[in-house]
Amino acid sequence: MMILEVKGLSKSFGNKETTLQALKDVSLQLNKGEILGIVGESGSGKSTLLKLISGLEAPDCGEIKLHGNVLSPKRTKENYRAMQMIFQDAVASFHPKRTVEASIREAVRNLCGKEGKLDKEELSRMVGLAPELMERRPSQLSGGQCQRLAIARAVAPKPEILLCDEITSALDVSTQAQILRLLYKICRGTGTAAIFVSHDLAVVSCLCDRVIVMKDGSIVEEGTARQIIEAPKQEYTKRLIESVMEIQ
């Protein structure tokens, strides 16, 4: 069942003298429980697309539909609750002078109101951490621990979609693998859909059901992870695969 539809999104930045078109007529669909990967080099438009979907930026044209309803630039609390963002820099995404628990409680309260309750024990168990780690400030945690708690904050309001912006790129290889397994387990266990943005095709292909390849603000190829890896149609996609093989 389709829960999210993006139609003809375009976005430019700059002024009358200098304009950069970050997105050009981008359309996509996301189904319930699906993990969709968006991959491309720096400047391909993938992070801009995620910001438009999340409501952090407004598109120049095009529309975003959640369950068939067009989302306006001024999102409701329910809209924000339905789509939760997880950022690349997990440490910076938390208030530096508050405990992580306080930041998570505030997020749940703001999105869910009085009905929002935080089960610290259950949430910690879900992301594989000891509950007492929530009592620390972000600077007192490792990058991996902080990213797990950023995931905990995102899933606490029980969203329908997780928006993941390069969430493993700042982590070492072993920690990356742990975070990917955690995200996969949460999505499969709760039925939550996810859009996973990355520059690393290898990471995307091992996690995602379907993959979209972006270049210069446009979608150049899409298909299942297996189709993209085993039978890429575009030269750009082939180069991305070759670059992964060279690193290995």
VENKAPE-V24924 format. One record per residue. N is the residue number from 1. PHI is phi in radians with two decimals (none if undefined). NEAR is the number of other C-alpha atoms within 10 Angstrom. D_FIRST is the distance of its C-alpha to the first C-alpha in Angstrom with 1 decimal. Layout:
BEGIN
<<N	PHI	NEAR	D_FIRST> <N	PHI	NEAR	D_FIRST>>
END
This chain:
BEGIN
<<1	none	9	0.0> <2	-1.32	13	3.8> <3	-1.97	18	6.4> <4	-2.31	21	9.4> <5	-2.35	19	11.2> <6	-1.99	20	14.9> <7	-2.23	15	17.2> <8	0.99	16	20.8> <9	-1.29	22	21.8> <10	-2.34	23	25.5> <11	-2.66	22	27.8> <12	-2.16	16	31.5> <13	-2.19	12	34.0> <14	2.18	9	37.8> <15	-2.35	8	40.4> <16	-1.11	6	42.2> <17	-1.48	5	44.1> <18	-2.30	7	41.5> <19	-2.26	10	37.8> <20	-1.98	11	35.1> <21	-1.55	13	31.9> <22	-1.38	19	29.4> <23	-2.34	26	26.3> <24	-2.31	18	26.3> <25	0.93	15	23.6> <26	-1.63	18	20.7> <27	-2.31	17	17.1> <28	-2.80	15	13.9> <29	-2.31	13	10.2> <30	-2.33	20	8.5> <31	-1.70	16	5.3> <32	-1.01	16	5.6> <33	1.35	20	8.9> <34	-1.45	21	9.6> <35	-1.88	25	13.2> <36	-1.81	26	14.0> <37	-1.71	27	17.8> <38	-2.13	29	19.8> <39	-2.21	29	23.4> <40	3.00	25	26.6> <41	-1.26	17	30.2> <42	-1.00	12	31.5> <43	1.55	14	31.3> <44	-1.36	20	28.3> <45	1.81	24	26.4> <46	-1.15	30	23.7> <47	-1.24	21	24.9> <48	-1.08	22	25.4> <49	-1.01	23	21.8> <50	-1.13	20	20.8> <51	-1.13	16	23.3> <52	-1.20	20	22.0> <53	-1.10	25	18.5> <54	-1.30	21	20.1> <55	1.67	19	22.5> <56	-1.26	14	25.6> <57	-2.28	14	26.4> <58	-1.81	19	25.9> <59	-1.30	21	25.2> <60	-1.28	14	27.9> <61	-2.73	13	25.5> <62	1.78	16	21.9> <63	-2.51	21	19.1> <64	-2.15	25	16.3> <65	-2.02	16	13.5> <66	-2.01	17	11.7> <67	0.94	12	9.3> <68	1.46	11	11.2> <69	-1.74	12	14.5> <70	-1.22	13	17.0> <71	-1.52	16	18.5> <72	-1.45	13	22.2> <73	-1.00	14	24.6> <74	-1.62	10	25.7> <75	-1.30	12	22.8> <76	-1.48	12	22.9> <77	-1.05	12	23.3> <78	-1.16	11	19.9> <79	-1.08	18	18.4> <80	-1.15	15	20.5> <81	-1.13	22	19.6> <82	-1.20	18	15.8> <83	-2.22	22	16.6> <84	-1.84	23	19.5> <85	-1.67	26	21.6> <86	-2.13	21	23.6> <87	-1.71	18	26.6> <88	-1.11	20	28.8> <89	-1.63	19	32.0> <90	-1.14	22	31.1> <91	-1.06	23	34.8> <92	-1.21	12	35.0> <93	-1.37	15	31.8> <94	-1.79	22	33.6> <95	-1.17	14	36.7> <96	-1.16	14	39.7> <97	-1.79	12	41.9> <98	-1.92	13	39.6> <99	-1.21	18	38.4> <100	-1.08	25	34.8> <101	-1.04	21	34.3> <102	-1.10	17	35.6> <103	-1.16	20	33.2> <104	-1.19	22	30.2> <105	-1.06	18	31.4> <106	-1.10	16	31.9> <107	-1.08	18	28.4> <108	-1.15	23	27.0> <109	-1.13	16	29.5> <110	-1.15	14	28.8> <111	-1.56	19	25.1> <112	-1.94	17	25.1> <113	1.19	12	28.6> <114	-1.15	9	30.7> <115	-1.30	9	27.9> <116	-1.28	17	27.1> <117	-2.18	13	28.8> <118	-1.89	17	29.2> <119	-1.62	10	29.7> <120	-1.02	18	31.7> <121	-1.14	13	32.2> <122	-1.15	12	28.6> <123	-1.15	19	27.3> <124	-1.11	18	30.1> <125	-1.12	12	29.4> <126	-1.06	16	25.7> <127	-1.75	21	26.9> <128	1.30	15	30.0> <129	-2.24	15	32.8> <130	-1.23	12	35.7> <131	-0.98	14	35.3> <132	-1.16	11	38.6> <133	-1.15	18	37.3> <134	-1.16	22	35.5> <135	-1.42	13	39.1> <136	-1.62	15	39.9> <137	-1.44	20	39.7> <138	-1.00	25	37.5> <139	-1.21	16	40.7> <140	-1.62	14	41.6> <141	-2.01	16	38.5> <142	-1.30	13	37.8> <143	-1.05	19	35.1> <144	-1.16	20	32.9> <145	-1.09	21	33.5> <146	-1.16	24	32.7> <147	-1.21	27	29.4> <148	-1.09	22	28.4> <149	-1.29	27	29.3> <150	-1.16	26	27.5> <151	-1.15	26	24.3> <152	-1.03	20	25.5> <153	-1.08	25	25.9> <154	-1.20	23	22.4> <155	-1.51	27	20.7> <156	-1.00	24	23.3> <157	-1.38	24	21.6> <158	1.02	18	18.4> <159	-1.31	19	16.2> <160	-1.59	21	12.4> <161	-2.39	28	13.3> <162	-1.82	24	16.5> <163	-1.92	22	18.3> <164	-1.92	24	20.9> <165	-1.82	22	23.8> <166	0.92	19	26.1> <167	-1.29	22	26.3> <168	-1.94	26	28.2> <169	-1.17	15	30.5> <170	-1.65	15	33.4> <171	-1.88	17	33.5> <172	-1.26	11	35.5> <173	-1.04	10	33.9> <174	-1.17	9	34.0> <175	-1.23	16	32.5> <176	-0.96	17	29.8> <177	-1.07	16	28.8> <178	-1.12	15	28.9> <179	-1.18	20	26.6> <180	-1.11	17	24.1> <181	-1.11	13	24.2> <182	-1.12	17	23.8> <183	-1.09	22	20.7> <184	-1.07	16	19.1> <185	-1.10	14	20.2> <186	-1.15	17	18.9> <187	-1.09	20	15.4> <188	-1.23	14	15.3> <189	-1.33	10	17.2> <190	-1.90	13	15.4> <191	1.38	14	11.7> <192	-1.32	21	12.4> <193	-1.45	24	11.0> <194	-2.58	26	14.0> <195	-1.98	22	15.6> <196	-1.98	26	18.9> <197	-1.67	27	21.7> <198	-2.77	24	24.8> <199	-1.57	19	27.7> <200	-1.78	19	27.8> <201	-1.12	24	26.0> <202	-1.13	17	27.1> <203	-1.12	20	25.5> <204	-1.10	23	22.1> <205	-1.18	21	22.1> <206	-1.46	14	22.9> <207	-1.86	19	20.1> <208	-1.68	20	17.1> <209	-1.33	16	14.5> <210	-2.40	21	14.8> <211	-2.26	27	17.7> <212	-1.98	21	18.8> <213	-1.85	24	22.6> <214	-2.03	24	24.3> <215	-2.60	19	27.9> <216	0.91	17	29.9> <217	1.46	23	27.1> <218	-2.23	19	25.0> <219	-1.45	22	22.4> <220	-1.84	16	24.5> <221	-2.86	16	22.2> <222	-2.68	19	18.8> <223	3.00	15	17.5> <224	-1.19	16	17.0> <225	-0.99	22	19.5> <226	-1.15	15	21.6> <227	-1.07	14	21.8> <228	-1.15	22	22.8> <229	-1.32	18	25.5> <230	-1.52	11	26.9> <231	-2.48	12	26.8> <232	-1.14	18	26.6> <233	-1.69	14	27.3> <234	-1.74	12	28.8> <235	-1.05	10	32.1> <236	-1.06	17	30.8> <237	-1.11	23	28.2> <238	-1.06	15	31.0> <239	-1.17	12	33.2> <240	-1.10	20	30.6> <241	-1.16	18	30.5> <242	-1.09	12	34.3> <243	-1.16	14	34.8> <244	-1.17	13	32.9> <245	-1.14	10	35.1> <246	-1.15	7	38.2> <247	-1.15	6	37.5> <248	-1.21	6	37.0>>
END
